[in-house]
Amino acid sequence: MLVLSAPSAAGKTTLLRRLMERDGTLEFSVSVTTRPPRPGERDGRDMHYVDRGRFAEMVERRELLEHATVFGNAYGTPRGPVEAALEAGRDIVADVDCQGARQLRASMGHDVVLVFVLPPSAAELRRRLVARGADEPDVMRRRLADAANELAQWQSFDYVIVNRDLGASLDGLEAILAAERLRRERQVELRGLVRTLAGDL
Protein backbone atom coordinates (compact mmCIF):
# COMPACT_ATOMS: atom_id res chain seq x y z
CA MET A 1 0.00 0.00 0.00
CA LEU A 2 1.59 3.24 -1.21
CA VAL A 3 0.39 6.13 0.98
CA LEU A 4 0.86 9.81 0.18
CA SER A 5 0.49 12.53 2.79
CA ALA A 6 1.04 16.27 2.48
CA PRO A 7 -0.30 19.63 3.57
CA SER A 8 -3.45 20.65 1.66
CA ALA A 9 -2.69 21.73 -1.94
CA ALA A 10 0.85 20.31 -2.01
CA GLY A 11 -0.20 18.16 -4.96
CA LYS A 12 -0.54 14.64 -3.54
CA THR A 13 -3.93 13.90 -5.11
CA THR A 14 -2.77 15.04 -8.55
CA LEU A 15 0.37 12.91 -8.22
CA LEU A 16 -1.65 9.83 -7.29
CA ARG A 17 -4.05 10.31 -10.19
CA ARG A 18 -1.20 10.71 -12.67
CA LEU A 19 0.60 7.67 -11.22
CA MET A 20 -2.54 5.60 -11.70
CA GLU A 21 -2.79 6.80 -15.31
CA ARG A 22 0.77 5.56 -15.90
CA ASP A 23 0.29 2.26 -14.05
CA GLY A 24 -3.09 0.72 -14.73
CA THR A 25 -2.53 -2.10 -12.21
CA LEU A 26 -2.85 0.22 -9.19
CA GLU A 27 -6.07 0.45 -7.21
CA PHE A 28 -7.12 3.61 -5.37
CA SER A 29 -8.23 3.31 -1.76
CA VAL A 30 -11.44 5.36 -1.66
CA SER A 31 -11.76 6.99 1.75
CA VAL A 32 -14.99 7.40 3.65
CA THR A 33 -15.91 10.86 4.96
CA THR A 34 -18.66 12.84 6.63
CA ARG A 35 -17.90 15.97 4.61
CA PRO A 36 -20.16 16.88 1.68
CA PRO A 37 -18.90 16.31 -1.87
CA ARG A 38 -16.98 19.13 -3.54
CA PRO A 39 -18.02 20.23 -7.03
CA GLY A 40 -17.19 17.49 -9.53
CA GLU A 41 -16.70 14.77 -6.92
CA ARG A 42 -18.63 11.49 -7.18
CA ASP A 43 -19.64 9.12 -4.42
CA GLY A 44 -17.68 5.89 -4.67
CA ARG A 45 -15.05 7.34 -7.02
CA ASP A 46 -13.54 10.21 -5.03
CA MET A 47 -14.92 9.41 -1.58
CA HIS A 48 -17.67 7.41 0.10
CA TYR A 49 -19.91 10.08 1.65
CA VAL A 50 -21.69 8.97 4.84
CA ASP A 51 -23.43 10.62 7.77
CA ARG A 52 -21.88 10.77 11.24
CA GLY A 53 -23.98 7.90 12.51
CA ARG A 54 -22.76 5.53 9.81
CA PHE A 55 -19.16 6.67 10.31
CA ALA A 56 -19.37 6.01 14.06
CA GLU A 57 -20.80 2.56 13.28
CA MET A 58 -17.84 1.81 10.98
CA VAL A 59 -15.41 2.81 13.74
CA GLU A 60 -17.26 0.68 16.28
CA ARG A 61 -17.22 -2.36 13.99
CA ARG A 62 -13.50 -1.90 13.21
CA GLU A 63 -14.30 -1.48 9.52
CA LEU A 64 -11.66 1.25 9.19
CA LEU A 65 -7.88 0.80 9.13
CA GLU A 66 -7.48 4.39 10.28
CA HIS A 67 -9.69 7.37 10.99
CA ALA A 68 -9.36 10.98 12.05
CA THR A 69 -11.31 14.21 12.30
CA VAL A 70 -9.89 17.03 10.18
CA PHE A 71 -11.42 20.53 10.01
CA GLY A 72 -14.62 19.23 11.60
CA ASN A 73 -15.12 16.31 9.20
CA ALA A 74 -14.34 12.64 9.83
CA TYR A 75 -12.24 10.63 7.36
CA GLY A 76 -11.23 6.99 7.30
CA THR A 77 -9.78 4.15 5.20
CA PRO A 78 -12.15 1.18 4.74
CA ARG A 79 -10.47 -2.07 5.77
CA GLY A 80 -12.20 -4.54 3.43
CA PRO A 81 -11.11 -3.26 0.00
CA VAL A 82 -7.50 -2.71 1.11
CA GLU A 83 -7.10 -6.14 2.64
CA ALA A 84 -8.79 -7.82 -0.34
CA ALA A 85 -6.46 -6.08 -2.82
CA LEU A 86 -3.31 -6.92 -0.87
CA GLU A 87 -4.34 -10.55 -0.34
CA ALA A 88 -4.87 -10.83 -4.12
CA GLY A 89 -1.37 -9.44 -4.74
CA ARG A 90 -2.55 -6.07 -6.07
CA ASP A 91 -0.94 -2.78 -5.10
CA ILE A 92 -3.15 -0.05 -3.69
CA VAL A 93 -2.55 3.70 -3.32
CA ALA A 94 -4.05 6.07 -0.78
CA ASP A 95 -4.19 9.76 0.02
CA VAL A 96 -4.37 10.34 3.80
CA ASP A 97 -3.19 12.91 6.33
CA CYS A 98 -0.17 12.41 8.61
CA GLN A 99 -2.27 11.09 11.48
CA GLY A 100 -3.86 8.50 9.18
CA ALA A 101 -0.46 7.53 7.77
CA ARG A 102 0.84 6.81 11.29
CA GLN A 103 -2.23 4.68 12.04
CA LEU A 104 -1.81 2.73 8.80
CA ARG A 105 1.84 2.02 9.61
CA ALA A 106 0.82 0.82 13.08
CA SER A 107 -1.95 -1.44 11.77
CA MET A 108 -0.29 -2.75 8.59
CA GLY A 109 3.45 -2.65 9.28
CA HIS A 110 5.69 -3.44 6.30
CA ASP A 111 2.73 -3.59 3.88
CA VAL A 112 2.67 0.23 3.93
CA VAL A 113 5.11 2.60 2.21
CA LEU A 114 4.78 6.22 3.36
CA VAL A 115 5.61 9.13 1.03
CA PHE A 116 5.46 12.76 2.15
CA VAL A 117 4.94 15.48 -0.47
CA LEU A 118 6.38 18.92 0.27
CA PRO A 119 5.46 22.12 -1.56
CA PRO A 120 8.46 24.05 -2.95
CA SER A 121 7.68 27.10 -0.80
CA ALA A 122 5.08 28.56 1.57
CA ALA A 123 4.16 31.16 -1.06
CA GLU A 124 3.45 28.43 -3.63
CA LEU A 125 1.34 26.51 -1.11
CA ARG A 126 -0.74 29.65 -0.45
CA ARG A 127 -1.10 30.25 -4.18
CA ARG A 128 -2.32 26.69 -4.80
CA LEU A 129 -4.83 26.88 -1.95
CA VAL A 130 -6.27 30.14 -3.30
CA ALA A 131 -6.35 28.83 -6.87
CA ARG A 132 -8.22 25.73 -5.75
CA GLY A 133 -11.04 27.94 -4.48
CA ALA A 134 -12.65 25.10 -2.53
CA ASP A 135 -12.55 26.62 0.95
CA GLU A 136 -14.00 29.57 2.80
CA PRO A 137 -11.37 32.08 4.04
CA ASP A 138 -11.53 30.83 7.66
CA VAL A 139 -11.02 27.21 6.53
CA MET A 140 -8.11 28.28 4.33
CA ARG A 141 -6.48 30.01 7.31
CA ARG A 142 -6.88 26.82 9.35
CA ARG A 143 -5.40 24.76 6.51
CA LEU A 144 -2.33 27.00 6.42
CA ALA A 145 -1.96 26.77 10.20
CA ASP A 146 -2.34 23.00 10.04
CA ALA A 147 0.28 22.83 7.27
CA ALA A 148 2.95 23.89 9.76
CA ASN A 149 2.02 20.96 12.02
CA GLU A 150 2.01 18.50 9.12
CA LEU A 151 5.40 19.73 7.87
CA ALA A 152 6.89 18.75 11.22
CA GLN A 153 5.99 15.11 10.51
CA TRP A 154 8.21 14.67 7.43
CA GLN A 155 10.90 12.66 9.23
CA SER A 156 8.48 9.82 10.07
CA PHE A 157 7.98 9.00 6.36
CA ASP A 158 9.96 6.55 4.24
CA TYR A 159 10.35 8.94 1.29
CA VAL A 160 9.98 12.69 0.72
CA ILE A 161 9.19 14.35 -2.62
CA VAL A 162 9.51 18.12 -3.04
CA ASN A 163 6.84 18.90 -5.62
CA ARG A 164 8.58 21.66 -7.60
CA ASP A 165 7.75 20.14 -10.96
CA LEU A 166 4.86 17.71 -11.48
CA GLY A 167 6.69 15.61 -14.10
CA ALA A 168 9.83 15.20 -12.01
CA SER A 169 7.79 14.45 -8.89
CA LEU A 170 5.81 11.83 -10.77
CA ASP A 171 9.02 10.22 -12.03
CA GLY A 172 10.26 10.06 -8.44
CA LEU A 173 7.04 8.51 -7.23
CA GLU A 174 7.19 5.93 -10.01
CA ALA A 175 10.78 5.08 -9.00
CA ILE A 176 9.68 4.57 -5.38
CA LEU A 177 6.91 2.22 -6.52
CA ALA A 178 9.33 0.25 -8.72
CA ALA A 179 11.91 -0.08 -5.93
CA GLU A 180 9.35 -1.17 -3.36
CA ARG A 181 7.96 -3.81 -5.72
CA LEU A 182 11.48 -5.25 -6.04
CA ARG A 183 11.95 -5.70 -2.29
CA ARG A 184 12.76 -9.33 -1.54
CA GLU A 185 9.84 -9.82 0.85
CA ARG A 186 7.32 -8.50 -1.69
CA GLN A 187 8.38 -10.93 -4.45
CA VAL A 188 6.46 -13.92 -3.18
CA GLU A 189 7.36 -16.06 -6.20
CA LEU A 190 11.12 -15.89 -5.52
CA ARG A 191 11.28 -18.84 -3.14
CA GLY A 192 9.85 -21.21 -5.75
CA LEU A 193 11.95 -19.69 -8.54
CA VAL A 194 15.19 -20.05 -6.59
CA ARG A 195 14.29 -23.64 -5.65
CA THR A 196 13.64 -24.45 -9.32
CA LEU A 197 16.85 -22.76 -10.45
CA ALA A 198 18.90 -24.60 -7.84
CA GLY A 199 17.31 -27.92 -8.85
CA ASP A 200 18.15 -27.34 -12.52
CA LEU A 201 21.85 -26.63 -11.92
C-alpha positions as CSV (number, residue, x, y, z in Angstrom):
1,M,0.0,0.0,0.0
2,L,1.6,3.2,-1.2
3,V,0.4,6.1,1.0
4,L,0.9,9.8,0.2
5,S,0.5,12.5,2.8
6,A,1.0,16.3,2.5
7,P,-0.3,19.6,3.6
8,S,-3.4,20.6,1.7
9,A,-2.7,21.7,-1.9
10,A,0.8,20.3,-2.0
11,G,-0.2,18.2,-5.0
12,K,-0.5,14.6,-3.5
13,T,-3.9,13.9,-5.1
14,T,-2.8,15.0,-8.5
15,L,0.4,12.9,-8.2
16,L,-1.6,9.8,-7.3
17,R,-4.0,10.3,-10.2
18,R,-1.2,10.7,-12.7
19,L,0.6,7.7,-11.2
20,M,-2.5,5.6,-11.7
21,E,-2.8,6.8,-15.3
22,R,0.8,5.6,-15.9
23,D,0.3,2.3,-14.0
24,G,-3.1,0.7,-14.7
25,T,-2.5,-2.1,-12.2
26,L,-2.9,0.2,-9.2
27,E,-6.1,0.5,-7.2
28,F,-7.1,3.6,-5.4
29,S,-8.2,3.3,-1.8
30,V,-11.4,5.4,-1.7
31,S,-11.8,7.0,1.8
32,V,-15.0,7.4,3.7
33,T,-15.9,10.9,5.0
34,T,-18.7,12.8,6.6
35,R,-17.9,16.0,4.6
36,P,-20.2,16.9,1.7
37,P,-18.9,16.3,-1.9
38,R,-17.0,19.1,-3.5
39,P,-18.0,20.2,-7.0
40,G,-17.2,17.5,-9.5
41,E,-16.7,14.8,-6.9
42,R,-18.6,11.5,-7.2
43,D,-19.6,9.1,-4.4
44,G,-17.7,5.9,-4.7
45,R,-15.1,7.3,-7.0
46,D,-13.5,10.2,-5.0
47,M,-14.9,9.4,-1.6
48,H,-17.7,7.4,0.1
49,Y,-19.9,10.1,1.7
50,V,-21.7,9.0,4.8
51,D,-23.4,10.6,7.8
52,R,-21.9,10.8,11.2
53,G,-24.0,7.9,12.5
54,R,-22.8,5.5,9.8
55,F,-19.2,6.7,10.3
56,A,-19.4,6.0,14.1
57,E,-20.8,2.6,13.3
58,M,-17.8,1.8,11.0
59,V,-15.4,2.8,13.7
60,E,-17.3,0.7,16.3
61,R,-17.2,-2.4,14.0
62,R,-13.5,-1.9,13.2
63,E,-14.3,-1.5,9.5
64,L,-11.7,1.3,9.2
65,L,-7.9,0.8,9.1
66,E,-7.5,4.4,10.3
67,H,-9.7,7.4,11.0
68,A,-9.4,11.0,12.1
69,T,-11.3,14.2,12.3
70,V,-9.9,17.0,10.2
71,F,-11.4,20.5,10.0
72,G,-14.6,19.2,11.6
73,N,-15.1,16.3,9.2
74,A,-14.3,12.6,9.8
75,Y,-12.2,10.6,7.4
76,G,-11.2,7.0,7.3
77,T,-9.8,4.1,5.2
78,P,-12.2,1.2,4.7
79,R,-10.5,-2.1,5.8
80,G,-12.2,-4.5,3.4
81,P,-11.1,-3.3,0.0
82,V,-7.5,-2.7,1.1
83,E,-7.1,-6.1,2.6
84,A,-8.8,-7.8,-0.3
85,A,-6.5,-6.1,-2.8
86,L,-3.3,-6.9,-0.9
87,E,-4.3,-10.5,-0.3
88,A,-4.9,-10.8,-4.1
89,G,-1.4,-9.4,-4.7
90,R,-2.5,-6.1,-6.1
91,D,-0.9,-2.8,-5.1
92,I,-3.2,0.0,-3.7
93,V,-2.5,3.7,-3.3
94,A,-4.0,6.1,-0.8
95,D,-4.2,9.8,0.0
96,V,-4.4,10.3,3.8
97,D,-3.2,12.9,6.3
98,C,-0.2,12.4,8.6
99,Q,-2.3,11.1,11.5
100,G,-3.9,8.5,9.2
101,A,-0.5,7.5,7.8
102,R,0.8,6.8,11.3
103,Q,-2.2,4.7,12.0
104,L,-1.8,2.7,8.8
105,R,1.8,2.0,9.6
106,A,0.8,0.8,13.1
107,S,-1.9,-1.4,11.8
108,M,-0.3,-2.7,8.6
109,G,3.4,-2.6,9.3
110,H,5.7,-3.4,6.3
111,D,2.7,-3.6,3.9
112,V,2.7,0.2,3.9
113,V,5.1,2.6,2.2
114,L,4.8,6.2,3.4
115,V,5.6,9.1,1.0
116,F,5.5,12.8,2.2
117,V,4.9,15.5,-0.5
118,L,6.4,18.9,0.3
119,P,5.5,22.1,-1.6
120,P,8.5,24.0,-3.0
121,S,7.7,27.1,-0.8
122,A,5.1,28.6,1.6
123,A,4.2,31.2,-1.1
124,E,3.5,28.4,-3.6
125,L,1.3,26.5,-1.1
126,R,-0.7,29.6,-0.4
127,R,-1.1,30.3,-4.2
128,R,-2.3,26.7,-4.8
129,L,-4.8,26.9,-2.0
130,V,-6.3,30.1,-3.3
131,A,-6.4,28.8,-6.9
132,R,-8.2,25.7,-5.7
133,G,-11.0,27.9,-4.5
134,A,-12.6,25.1,-2.5
135,D,-12.5,26.6,1.0
136,E,-14.0,29.6,2.8
137,P,-11.4,32.1,4.0
138,D,-11.5,30.8,7.7
139,V,-11.0,27.2,6.5
140,M,-8.1,28.3,4.3
141,R,-6.5,30.0,7.3
142,R,-6.9,26.8,9.4
143,R,-5.4,24.8,6.5
144,L,-2.3,27.0,6.4
145,A,-2.0,26.8,10.2
146,D,-2.3,23.0,10.0
147,A,0.3,22.8,7.3
148,A,2.9,23.9,9.8
149,N,2.0,21.0,12.0
150,E,2.0,18.5,9.1
151,L,5.4,19.7,7.9
152,A,6.9,18.8,11.2
153,Q,6.0,15.1,10.5
154,W,8.2,14.7,7.4
155,Q,10.9,12.7,9.2
156,S,8.5,9.8,10.1
157,F,8.0,9.0,6.4
158,D,10.0,6.5,4.2
159,Y,10.4,8.9,1.3
160,V,10.0,12.7,0.7
161,I,9.2,14.3,-2.6
162,V,9.5,18.1,-3.0
163,N,6.8,18.9,-5.6
164,R,8.6,21.7,-7.6
165,D,7.8,20.1,-11.0
166,L,4.9,17.7,-11.5
167,G,6.7,15.6,-14.1
168,A,9.8,15.2,-12.0
169,S,7.8,14.4,-8.9
170,L,5.8,11.8,-10.8
171,D,9.0,10.2,-12.0
172,G,10.3,10.1,-8.4
173,L,7.0,8.5,-7.2
174,E,7.2,5.9,-10.0
175,A,10.8,5.1,-9.0
176,I,9.7,4.6,-5.4
177,L,6.9,2.2,-6.5
178,A,9.3,0.2,-8.7
179,A,11.9,-0.1,-5.9
180,E,9.4,-1.2,-3.4
181,R,8.0,-3.8,-5.7
182,L,11.5,-5.2,-6.0
183,R,12.0,-5.7,-2.3
184,R,12.8,-9.3,-1.5
185,E,9.8,-9.8,0.8
186,R,7.3,-8.5,-1.7
187,Q,8.4,-10.9,-4.5
188,V,6.5,-13.9,-3.2
189,E,7.4,-16.1,-6.2
190,L,11.1,-15.9,-5.5
191,R,11.3,-18.8,-3.1
192,G,9.8,-21.2,-5.7
193,L,11.9,-19.7,-8.5
194,V,15.2,-20.1,-6.6
195,R,14.3,-23.6,-5.7
196,T,13.6,-24.5,-9.3
197,L,16.9,-22.8,-10.5
198,A,18.9,-24.6,-7.8
199,G,17.3,-27.9,-8.9
200,D,18.1,-27.3,-12.5
201,L,21.8,-26.6,-11.9
